[in-house]
């Protein structure tokens, strides 16, 4: 076994294939950045699945360690936008037409990530052919409990009275506030540092994801302005609608009462 064989570098390094004539210099960077994003999405999904298991089994040490790792990865995802922004609008236009209908909007792994986090939208599944692996994966994620559902069980396992309406909610629906749960969270914040730590790490995660969304929007505006996105999306106009949607509304709502 060698370093190259273990990492399959011969195969990996042949996967960056620009399609523009020349090719255009920045297309290689564009491809690499997005391939790296997909690799990080794979890792984040791997970690989020572990986080759910840790929360559901009331494994506090591993839950906090996993959340801290995810937060560090999120910082890396944001930092990669700095590199992507070195591609100027003129440079991007020089190879953009080669993308044809291709769009980051079609990333199955990112959509899985969104679903695990609670931002589930059934219409996204319809973009993939019936019987396809992508559709099967999204349908599975749609019907799985989210990170917040696992968190509710974690709170209950620590002896708190979590409302049945929250524990038994339809996991295919978007996050919502549970006013009957908020007094429980306030008590946790005031009296239980261990559980509070998990709450705050989840808020860090929510905030980190919102930061990534914001930087993504500004990067798109900086590169293509208000042009239509590739793949038929509305580009920056659509991305703006994804901003400031909390994944854990109750954890934000209680701030006023603490």
N, C-alpha and C positions, 0 to 999 in steps of 0.2 A: 504494500500500500504506500502511495506517495501523496503529497499535498495536492498535486494536480488531479490525481485519480479520485481522491476522497471528495474533493469539491466539484468534480466533473468539469474542470475548467476548459478542456478542449471543446466540449459542447456549449458551455455557457458563453464563451467568448466569440462564438460564431453566430450568436442570436441577435447581434446589433447590425441590421442590414438596411441602411438608408435607401430610399426609393427615388430621391430627387436626382436630377442630372448633375453630374460633377463628382460626387454629390455635394449639396450645399453643406458648408462646414458645420453649422449648428445642429443639423439633423441628428448627428450621432449623439450629441449631448441630450437632445430631446428624447431620443429613444431610451438611452441609459437611465435618465432620471425616472421615466415612467415605469421601466422595468423594475427599478429599485423600489419604487412605490409599491408595486404589486408584491414584491418580496416582503416588504415591511407589513403590508396588509395581511399576508399569510401568517407572519409572526404574531401580529396583534390578535387575529382571530384565534390562534392557538392559545394565547395568553388569556383572552376573554373567556374562552371555554373553561380554562382552569380556574379563573376567578369565580365563575358561577359555581363550580363544584366546591370551591373553598368556602364561599358564602353559605351555600346550602348545607354544608356539613359543619358550619360554625368553626371553621379553621381560621382563627384570627391572624396568626403569624404569617401563614402563607397567603392569605387574602391581601394583607397590607404589602407584603413583598411583591406580589404580582401586580398590584395597583401601581406601586412605585416604578416597576419596570415599564409598564404601559405608559406612564407619564413621561418617562425618559424617552421612549420611542416617539411619542407625540412631539416632543421638542425637536427630535431629529427630522420628523416629517415637515415641521414648520421651517426648520433651517434649510431644507432642500429647496424651498421656494426661493430663497436668496440666490441659489445657483441658477434656477430656472429663469429668474428675472434678468440674468445676464444675456439672454436671448432677446435681441431688440425686435420691435414690431416689424421692421423691414426684413430682418433675417427670417423671422417666423413666416411671413407671407411668402418668402421664396420657396418654401417647401410645404406650406399648409395644404395646398390642393392635393398632395399625395395622400393625405389622410382619408380623402373621400368621405365616406359615411362614418369613419372611425371616430370615436369620442370617448373621453374618460367617463362620460355619463353611462357608458355601457359596461363599466368595470363590475363584474359579478362579485368580486371579493369586497370591494368597497360597499356595494349594496348589502352584502352579508353583514359587514361591519355595522352599517346603519341599523339593520334589523335587530342584531344582537343588542345594540344600544337602546332600542325601543322606537326608533324612527321608522316604523313599518308602513309601507305604502303598497297596497295590493297591485296597483296599476304597474308598478315596476316589474312585477313578475310577467306581465303580459308582453313585455318587450322580448321575451325569450320563447323559442319554439316549444310547443307541447312535446314532452318526452325527452327534452334535452337535459344534459347534466346540469346546466346552469339553472334551468327552471326548477329541477328537483331540489337543488341546494337551497334556492330561495324559498321554496314552499316549506321545506323543513325548518328553515330559520323563522319563517312567518309564524309557525305553530309552536315554536319553542318559547319557554319563558325568557325574559330579557334579564339584563344585569339588575334592573330595579326589582324585578320579581324575586331574584335570588337574594337581594338585599333585604326585602321584606321578611323573607324566611330567616335570614340571619338575625334580624331584630327580634323576631318571635322566639328564636332559639335561645336568645339571651334573657328570656323571661318577661318580655314586654307584650302588652295586649295590642296586637296589630289588628285593626278592623277586618272582619271577614270579607267585607266588600272589596278590600284591597287585595287580600290574599287570593281571593277567588275571581279576580278580574279576568276579562277576556284578554289574553296575552297578545292577540293579533291587533289590538287597538293602540293608538298613540298614547304617550305619557300624559297623565292628568294629575291635578292636585287632589289629595284626599284630606279635606279639612279635619276629619275625625282622627287622622293619623298624626297631624302636626303637633298636638300636645304631647304625644309620646316622644317625638323627636326633640322637642324643647326640653323634656325631662332628661333625655339622654345627654344632650349638650351640657346640661347643668350638673349632672351627677355621675356620668359614666364615661370617663376619658377613653377607655379602650374602644367602645362602640363609636364614640364621637370621632376618633381618629379615622375609622373607616368612612364615616359620613364625610369628613373633610377631604379625604382622598378622592371620593366620588365627585365632590364639588370641583376639586382640582382637575379631574378628568373631564368633566363637563365643560369647564372653562377652557381647558387646553384644546378640546375639539372645536369649540367656538372660535378660538384664536386661529386654528388652522383654516376654518371656513372663511373667516374674514380675510386672511392673507391670500387665500386662493381667489376670492372675489377680486381683490385689488390687483393681483397678478394678471388675471384675465382682462380686467379693464385696462391695465397698463399695456398689455400686449395687443389686444384686438379692439379695444374700446367697447362700443355697444353693438358690434357686428354680431350676426347670428353665429352661434357656436357650431362646431363640426357635428355631424350626426343629426342635424335638424333641431338641436336645442336652441334656446334663446340666449345662450351664453351667460354673460354677467347678469342679465336681467333675471334669469332663473336662479342663479347662484345667490343673489341677494335675498330671495325668498327663504333660503335655508338658514339665514342668520338669526341668532338670538332665540332659538327654540330650545329651551332647557330639556335635558334628558331626565332630570330628577327635580321636577317642579317643587315638591314639598321641601326639599333641602334648601331651595332658594327662598321659598315663601316664609319660612320661619325666621329669617334674618331680622325682620322688623320687630319680632316679639322677644328676641333674646336680650 
